Every structure is written in structure tokens, then in C-alpha cells.
Amino acid sequence: MITGLISLALLSGCADPEYDTSTPQAAMDSMQAMVEDGRPDLLPNLIYLEPRDIRFDDGVTEESAIEEVRGKLSDMLAQLWRVTIKLRDKFPDEVDGEVEDVRIRFGGDGFGDWFGRILADPFGVLREQKDRIVVEDMYDGTAAVLVDDEPLFGGLVSMIETGDGWQLAVPVQYAQTSEYWPQTRYEWSVIASMLLAIENSLSDFEREIDRGGFRSLSHASERAGRLLGESVVVQSVIYAMMKRDDDSEE
């Protein structure tokens, strides 16, 4: 309970702590520290997406659109953390001792295993993989991220030195050629709305936790899966229809 209160306090108005990103390894260590400190909402600050030098019809630049999405992602991660802390306080034995056995029936057993684990410990993968990840500075403003001495995702994810320190770099030049990459102001807005919808669903779920509406972690996971699934499906359909209309116009 004390841990939960401390983590909630960290997310509720205190000044953001500063993390060292002066070197590739320091930035990677800071990712771990953010999770350990209960500040996963700061993780998006370590992700770099290079915006195109374009301005949309309403005057918004792609850089601003990306920052809006980054902000919504941060808010969503903060809400996810609050839910996780409350589930840990509510079902400590299940979370600590039986998380591998959590199963829900929304989407099938495979999805249930994954989703139940993520809900109970959404950032555990960062801790688990810590000893396997090595960052190799290339001394040209970039760094390779290796897992078991192999490039992460075949080298598609690396690190880059920016004005804000070292950050994880997504190969945006490849992503932009994907049919799913946002190309318009409205498509970026839908991505932001999707993250907001997930945050709102998690807020609804948190209120149900507070009311004591769940008998087990599995029961809670099933409910969360349905709430989040509905939000994501609706927003995904909207996005897909928008992309289809854009392709038709082209």
C-alpha cells in the first residue's frame, strides 16, 4: 500500500525528476529508472520521431502533431500505472505469485496470457531484459541497441543524439512509407484520440476497482480487456476508413 501511495504521489503534481541522457547507456539506464521510480509517463520523452517539414491546412505542423500524440501517450501510460498500482494493492498474491497463470477469455487464451501479464506488470519487460541489452556507441551521433549481441529488431531501432540528449530512434523514413503511417492532420488527431480513448477506458476501469467490483485479478483483466478492446476497435475503424478515403482521393 505504501508503495502505491508513493507512486500515485509522484504522478499527481510533483515536479518531474531529471534523468541523465548524456550518453547512450545513460539514456537506456534512465528508461529503467523511470519505471523503477513509478514515472513511466516520462518514457515517451526518450522516443525520437523526426517530423517532416510540413504544415497542414489548419496551420499545425507535423512536429506539433507528433508532440500532441506524445503527450497523449504520456497521459495514457500514467493512467495505466495508476491502474497497475491499484491492482497490486487489491490482489497482491495474484500479481506477485501467479501473474504467469492469469488468464482472461476476451480474445482467446493466447491474448489472455499476454494481456493479463501486461495489465499486472506492464513495464516488467524492461526489468527482465535489462541484463540482455547492451548499447554500443558508434561515435557518429548514433548508437546500436543489442539484445544478446544481436541488433534490436534487426537494427531498425537504434539511438540518436539530439538536442534533448540521447533518445531511441524509430526509422521514420521506413515508417512513412507504410500505408498505416499518419499522413494528414486528421489522421494524427485520430491517433491522439485513440490514446485518449484508452486513457478514458482505464479511468473507467480504475473507478470500478475503487468500487470493489472484481473478485480476482483474472476477473479484473477480463473487464479491462473488454473496455480497452471496444475503445481501440472503434478508433481503429475510424482510422482505417479515413486512410481508405485518402487513398481513394489519391
QUIVEN-V13985 format. One record per backbone hydrogen bond with DSSP energy under -1.0 kcal/mol. CO is the residue of the C=O (numbers start at 1). NH is the residue of the N-H. Records with the same first field share a line. If there is no record, write none. Layout:
CO->NH ; NH
This chain:
1->5
2->6
3->7
4->8
5->9
6->10
7->11
9->12
21->166
23->27
24->28
25->29
26->30
27->31
28->32
29->33
30->34
31->35
32->36
33->37
34->39
35->38
39->42
40->43
42->45
43->46
44->47
46->168
48->170
52->54
54->62
56->59
60->56
61->65
62->66
63->67
64->68
65->69
66->70
67->71
68->72
69->73
70->74
71->75
72->76
73->77
74->78
75->79
76->80
77->81
78->82
79->83
80->84
81->85
82->86
83->87
84->88
85->89
86->90
87->91
91->95
92->96
93->97
94->98
98->101
99->102
108->112
109->113
110->114
111->115
112->116
113->117
114->118
115->119
116->120
117->121
121->124
123->126
124->128
125->129
129->132 ; 133
132->148
134->146
136->144
141->161
142->138
143->159
144->136
145->152
146->134
147->150
150->147
151->154
152->155 ; 157
153->156
158->169
159->143
160->167
162->165
165->162
167->160
168->48
169->158
170->172
171->174 ; 175
172->176
175->178
178->181
184->188
185->189
186->190
187->191
188->192
189->193
190->194
191->195
192->196
193->197
194->198
195->199
196->200
197->201
198->202
199->203
200->204
201->205
202->206
203->207
204->208
205->209
206->210
207->211
208->213
209->212
216->220
217->221
218->222
219->223
220->224
221->225
222->226
223->227
224->228
225->229
226->230
227->231
228->232
229->233
230->234
231->235
232->236
233->237
234->238
235->239
236->240
237->241
238->242
239->243
240->244
241->245
242->246
243->247
244->248
245->249
246->250
